[in-house]
Amino acid sequence: MDFADLVRRRHMTRAFLADPVPSALLDGVLDAARRAPSAGFTQGIDLVVLEGPTQTERFWDVSLPAGERRDGFYHPGLLQAPVLVIPVCDPDAYVRRYAEPDKAVTGLGKGRDRWPVPYWTVDASFAAMALQYAAVAAGLGVLFFGTPEGLGGALEGLGVPAGHEAVGAVAIGWADPEAQVRGSAATRTRRPLAEVVHRGGWQGLDSA
């Protein structure tokens, strides 16, 4: 499929089959995320990959513990996803990179508080998006999601070093065609291009 078709076909899959994703196919998807843009080519993004129910359950045990809350979870098919990928960023890696001679003039190497935009979060988001597009191109379903409490507890339980952050998690697998449900946001319409694009400035050149 061409890129325009890929963008249109990407949507959130909320119910998965438990069938495993072949290793070679998954490696190709992960490699696409590895090639996402990286500020200063810091490469401060790592991918925590959980495959199969034994590994994914470690995530769900922290993020959605067994009990009343899990029993009432409105997307039970999500818990069957055979792969969970958590793009994790290391803010300190960016500070160190921008303290190097070729970047020191920016002043960003003096600490996280010097960054008007946290590019570690930007890069992790790029990686998550590349991961989704690659999975869809491979015929897989995807869901990017977070939790109300954040993913800190899950990261700690998975042994991620302190100080690292996650923007969310990506569930990957084969979509279950018999159990798909639309999210509540599906009732909202997409804003038209003419409303989203501001040519020449927010109000346009005519108002200058």
C-alpha angles and dihedrals in degrees: 000000000000122000095261090055090047092054092048093048096051110103138143114278111206101179126048138186113240092233111126123248111240111254095236092051092048092047090056091052092048092049090057089057090049088058096054117122115286124196109240086353085277091153089204094154125102128183119223104203123195117189128187130006096287092059100035090050088064088063096044093046088065102032098039109013120202113269139065095335094052092042089057096042108137096215104047090159089068090067089063094061105129094212133042120184122191115194105212125193130203109213092190091059088062093049090051093047093052091049089063117105097258092053103029093098089070092066089222092117091071095079146310091275090066093066113095087193120029099233091188087067091045092051093047088052091050089052092049091051094047088049091054095047092048092050093049091047087054091054096256131130122239140192125189110203146157134194130242090245095046125239099278094108092049092049091052091048090052093052097251108163117259115265095037118119137204128209092201142299133275121218113206131186146094112317116241102231092196097056107040116135128183119241121241090256090064089086090064119091124229115254111249119252093246090058095047100045118073107193117203093359139333094297095027131248095290092069095051 
